[in-house]
Every structure is written in C-alpha cells, then in structure tokens.
Amino acid sequence: MPGTILIVVALMYGAISGVFHRLPNQSAVTGEIVSIEREKTLDSGSTMYTAYVEYYVNGMAYTIKSGYRSSVFYTGQKMRVVYNRKSPQQAILRPGLKTYVAVLGLLVAGMIVCYCTLFE
C-alpha cells in the first residue's frame, strides 16, 4: 500500500506541476519573469507569488501568467516556455529539472516499495 501511495503522489505532483502537459505543434523558448504578483502569505510566514513571464516568437512579445505559485520567483528569472507554433499565445510554463527528478524519484521509490512488499 505505501508504494501505491508514493506512485499516486508522484502522478498527482506531475499533473499539478505540468510535467505531463503538452501542446499541439509544441515548440520551446526561454522567457523571462517581467513581474510578480503577491498571492498570499502562508501560516509558515512564506509569501507566495504568481509570475508573469514574457517570451518572444518571431519577434513578437507574449506574456503568460504562471499556473502555479512559488515563493522563489524573482523579476528577471529565466523560465522555459512551451508554446503552440500555430498559435504562439497558447503557452504553458515548463517545470524545472528538479520537478522532473522529484516525480521520477517518487515513481521509482513507489515501484521499489511495491516490489519489496510483493515478495516479503
């Protein structure tokens, strides 16, 4: 059971963070955070922010609002943006390498725990 829980957590985290999101005619570009908006302060004292990321396609500027909040956004920060080549205003932010590693690590840990509990 604990292995299954780890796998479900990994899949949920991957879905929420955008690891599994894809766009039609997908292409990627590096964008930059041009502004941040304070969302809320958590009980722990951390302040969460939403970022507005500007990216360029064929010389035209586009802006996308992050679909998630973070306490580590800062103006000028580089972000990976994936956009639809046929409709460049349709875009999503691609999570960083740490997110992919975390999802993969949870999946592998869940599979190992499932395997070990099957053959006890």
C-alpha positions, -999 to 999 in steps of 0.1 A, spaced: 0 0 0 27 26 8 42 20 -26 9 27 -43 6 59 -23 40 71 -35 31 64 -71 -2 82 -68 16 112 -51 41 112 -79 14 112 -106 -6 140 -89 25 161 -84 35 156 -120 0 166 -132 -2 197 -110 33 209 -118 29 205 -156 53 176 -162 27 158 -183 12 188 -201 18 190 -239 5 214 -265 -2 207 -302 26 218 -325 48 223 -294 79 244 -295 100 258 -266 117 291 -259 132 308 -229 111 335 -213 118 359 -185 97 369 -155 88 406 -160 66 410 -129 54 391 -99 22 394 -80 18 386 -43 -8 360 -38 -9 352 -1 12 347 30 11 312 44 9 303 81 46 294 80 53 331 71 63 324 35 48 346 8 36 330 -24 38 348 -57 24 344 -92 48 352 -121 42 369 -154 66 356 -180 74 374 -213 86 354 -242 92 361 -279 82 342 -310 92 356 -344 99 390 -329 65 393 -312 63 395 -274 38 374 -255 31 372 -218 18 342 -198 8 340 -162 22 311 -142 -3 285 -134 12 279 -100 25 299 -71 60 299 -57 80 317 -30 111 318 -52 100 338 -82 120 369 -89 120 395 -117 145 386 -144 144 349 -137 145 328 -168 117 303 -174 112 276 -200 80 284 -220 64 258 -244 40 273 -270 19 262 -299 37 272 -331 4 278 -349 -9 299 -321 20 313 -301 -2 330 -274 -12 295 -263 16 286 -239 25 269 -207 55 271 -184 77 240 -183 88 229 -149 124 229 -139 147 198 -138 142 194 -100 105 188 -106 111 161 -131 137 145 -108 113 146 -79 85 130 -99 108 103 -112 123 97 -78 88 92 -62 78 69 -90 109 47 -87 106 47 -49 69 37 -52 78 8 -76 106 -4 -53 83 -4 -23 56 -22 -42 81 -48 -55 95 -53 -20 61 -57 -4 50 -82 -30 79 -106 -23 80 -104 15 
